[in-house]
Amino acid sequence: MSEIEQAIAYLKPIANSATVGTYSKHLNVAIQALEKQVAKKMIKAYFLYSCPVCGAFQNEDKKTDIKAINYCWKCGQKIFGILEQGRD
């Protein structure tokens, strides 16, 4: 488990606890930002590759080197590699 994943696991119960009150919203924003830093595999459908979070296509122009893409242009999710559609 990476340091980012450890931080997420630590913060989630705190954000959901009643003792943080109005800070819960702020903690959830921090958790969402951290989750975007955990790399997820792109999804391949035919010759297009999409973000696993928002579904935005990453190479619609077909000129972009898919190996050079590190972050989704639309949602900012850190992405890498390829997950064949229908496989894990």
Secondary structure, DSSP 8 states (H G I E B T S, - for coil): --HHHHHHHHHHHHHTSGGGGGGHHHHHHHHHHHHHTS-EEEEEETTEEE-TTT--BS-TTS-S-GGG--B-TTT--BEEEEEETT--
